[in-house]
């Protein structure tokens, strides 16, 4: 037992000496210490660790071998016998390595999934594009389903020609629907035709489109129409072209007179005026509010867009916008503007 204690004291002295050297003391010293062994055991995460030297207690402090304890905690220990320097270096934690590996694997999985999603999206887009391509018969069925009835008037639509050069033939039996047809305004008829033509052109871009509405009971043409080279829909009601009165339009005053003659006294419109400032043309449309509001927004837009087409038809290149006011020069209802394609929108 004495030998065991003597050895313990020597070990303690050595460990103390190493400790003093590592903290930078310049001189060495030797001191006699009393060490106590109490069968100290050390556990890490519930598992007992095995040390090369048994831990002991000196003056109430428990001492354990530096190397054993450091390696238990996943550190690397080096000792320089010349300088008595001990270096303890962190090792990569196996748990951290496992986590980093898992993160990398998940990133690879995510990239693979993103690639698969992109492929599926492309396949879906191709499928939708293929499904959206109609032939002429399918388009005819679609138009009849969408437009077989308008404002209590029943129509029948036939498509003649091919997808790129089509004749849209619309029939109505005035023996059955004369009163309902007669109640339709010019603007409403144009709006109906425009919707059909736009749906067709949405499916078959750049197609040459012309057509008519006929009274099937009398085999008589009521309205003819075509899309001109500028992409504008031109109408001819019972053989009278919308542009027959355009020949004398020379300036903004002539255009104002033309628009006022064409649009006033219908659909609640009482007066149309034009103002020109620099490169802008400002349209002032005065309306009877109740009659104007009887039109739905699409019908109102159709009127304003037709005004735009009339102005552009005469090669006025000005920026065009305007307002709707109650007649005469009453409260402002809406301001409106056009995009580059002539589509109108109200400004809040």
N, C-alpha and C positions, 0 to 999 in steps of 0.2 A: 504493500500500500504506500509505503514511503517512497519507493521508486516511482510509483505512478504519479504521486503528487509532485515529485521533483521534476519529472518529465513535463508535467503540466505547467509548472512554474517557468521552465525554460521556454516552452512554446508560447506562453503568455508574454514573456519578455521579448521574444522574437517578433510576435505580432504587434506589440506595442512599439517596438523599434521601427517596424515597417510603417506603422501609422505615423509616427513622428517624421520619418523621412518623406512620406508622401505629402505631408502638409508643409514641407519646406523648412523645417528647423535645420539650422546649420550644424549643430553639434549633436553627437550621439550620447546616450546615457544608458545606464543599466539600473534597474530597480527590482527588488524582490517583492513578488506579489503572491497572494494566497488565492488559489483557484479552487472552485467547488464544482463537483460533477453531480448532477441530479438526474442522470439519464434523460437529458433533454432531447425531445424528438421534434422534428419540424415536418409539417405537412403542407403540401401545395395542392390546392383544389381537392382536398380530401385524400390525397395520396401521400404516404410517408416518403420523405426523401432520405437517401443514403449518403452520408458524408464520409470522406476519408479520415477526418478527425472529429472526435465527439465535441460538441459545443460545451462550454463551461461558463461559470459565473465568477466575475472578479468585481468586488466592491459593488454588488448589486446590478452590474451590467453583464448581459449575456454576450459572449463572444462566439462567433462561428467562423470557419475558414472562409476567406474572401473568395477563393476560386470556386469552392463548392456552392456557396450561396449565389454567386454571380451566374454560374452556369445553370443553377436551378432556375434562375429568372431569365434565362435565354441570352446571357451576355457572354462575351469573349474576354478572357483575362490574360494579360501578358505582364511579366515581371522582369525588370531590368536589374540584374544583380550588381551592376556597377554603380548605378545611381539610386538603387533601391526604389525605383519608381514602378508603381502598379498602374496599368491602363485597363480600364473597363470599357468595352465597346458594345453598343447595341447591335444585336443581330435582328435580321428580318423575322418578325413574328410569324410562325407558321399559320396562325389564324389570319393574319393580315395578308399573307401570300395567297391563302385560299380564297379570301374575299376578293382580292385583286383579280385572281384568275376567274372567279365567278363573274365579276363585272365585265371583264373582257369577253367572256363567253356570251353574256347577255347582250353586249353591244353587237357582237357578230350576229346573234339571233335577231336583234332589232333590224339590222341592216338587211338581213335575208327577208324578213317580213315586209319591210318597206319596199324591197324589190318585187316581192310577190304582189303587194298591193298595187304598185305601179303597173305591173303586167296585167292584173285583173281589171284595173281601171281602163287601160288601153283596149283590152278585149271587150269590155262593156261598151265603151264609146264606139268601137267598130260595129258592135252588134246593134246599138241604138241607131247608128247612122244607116246601117243596112235595112233596119226595120222601118226607118222613116222614109225611105225612098219608095214613093208610090208610082204606079204606072197611071196612065190616063184614066182607065176605068175606075181605079181605086180613088183617084182624085175626084172624079165625077160623083161617086157614091158619097164621099166625104162632104162635098159642097152641098149636095142635096140634103144630107142630114143636118148640116149647119144652117142652111139658108132656104129651106123649103117653105118657111113662113116668115113674113116680115110685116108688122103693123096690120095684122089680120088679113093679109093678102097671101094667097098660096101660089108658089112658083115651082116650076120644074126646070132643072138645069141639065143641059147636054154639052159635052165637050167634043169638038170635031177637030181633026188634024192630028198633030203629034205634040209631044211635050214641049218642044222648042218653038212651035208655031201653031197656036191654038185659037180656035174660034169658040167663044163662050156664048152659047145660045140659051137665053132665059125666056121661058114661056109663062104667060098668065092668061087665064080664061076670063075675059071681061064680061062674058054672059053671067058669070057667077060672082065676080069681084069688081064690077065696074065702080060702085060707090066707094069701096075701100081704096081702090087704085086712085080714083079722082081726089080722094082726101089726102093723098101723099103730096108733100111739097117737093119741089125740084131738088132741094137740098137733101131730103130724106132718100129720094131715089138715087141721087149721086152717092150718098153715104152707103147705101145698100150695094151698089155696083162696086164701089171702091173696096169694100170689105172682101168681096168675092175675089176681085183681081189681086188684092194684096196677099190673100191666102194662097192663091195660085202661085204668085211670084215668090213667096216664101219657100215653096217646095221646088220650083223650077226657075232658078235665077236666069235673068237675061232672056227670058222667052219673049217672042213676039206675040202680043195679046191684042185681040180685037173681039167684038161681039155685039150683041143687041138684046133688047127685051122686046118680045113680040106678043101681040094679042092672038092667042091660038084659035080663038073662035072665028076671027076674021082673017087670019093669016096676014096680019098687018104689023109692020114694025113701029114700035112706039119710041124707042130710044136706041141709038147706036153709040158705040164707044170704042176707043183704041188707046194704046199707050204710045205716045210719040217718042222721037229720038232722044228727048230730054228726060224721059221717064215720067212725063206728066200724062195723067189720064184725061183725055179729051172726050167730051160728050156732044151728041147731036140729038136734040129732042124733036121728033117728028120732022126731021130734015132741016131744022134750023140750027146751025152750028153756034156754039157759044162764042166763037171768035168772029162772027160775021160783022159785028159792029166795031171791031178793033181797028179798022183800016185808018180811021182819022185820029187815032191816038198819037199825039206828037210830044206831049209834055205831061207834067204832073197834074196840071189842071184838067187836061183831057181824060187822064186816067181816073181822077176823082169823079168826073161826070159819068164816066162809064160805069164805075163801081156803084155809084149811087143809083143810077138807073137800073142796074142789074139786080141789086140786093135789097133796096128799100121796098117797103110795102109787102114783105114776106118774112115769115119766121120771127116776127116781132121787131125787125130792123126798120127804123124810121129814117135814118140818115147815115151816110158814109162820107167822111171827110179825110183828106190827106194833107199832111204838113211835111215839108221838106226842109231839113236842116243839115247842112254840110253833105255828108254821104249817107244820111239816114232818111228813111221814109216812115212817118208816124201815122198810123191808121186810127181814126177815131170813129168807133161804131156806136151810134146812139140807138137804144132799143127801148121798147116797152117791156118792162122788167118781167111781168107775169108771162107774157108770150115767149120771151127769150128763155125763161126758166122752164117753160114747158118742154123745151128741147133737152135731151140728155147731153152729157158732156161730149160724147163722140160726135153727135150731130152739130154741136156748137163748133167743135174743132174742125169738122169737115167744111163748114162755111168759111172759117178764117183761113184754112189751108187753101181753099179754092181762091180766095182773094189774093193770097200769096202767089199762086200759080198764074192768075190773071196779070199781076204786076210783072212777074218774071217773064211771062210770055212776050211782053213788049220790050224785053231787054233792059229793063231797069235793074242795075246791079247794086243798088243801094242796100244797106242793112235795113231790114224791115222789122218793126215792132209796133205795138199800139195798146189801145185800151178799149174797154166796153163801159159806156156810161148810159144812165137812164136818160130818156128823151124828155125835154130838150135841154142838153147840157146840165144834166142833173148829177147825182152822186156817182162816184166811181164804183163800179162793180168789180172789175178785174183789170189787171194789166197782163199783156201776153207778149210772147216773143217766139221767134222761130229758130230752129237749129239749122245747120248747113244743108239739110235735106228738105227743108220746108215744113217739118213737123212742128206743130204749134204746142205751146204749153202755157198755162196760166202761171203768173208770178205772184207768190204770196206777198 
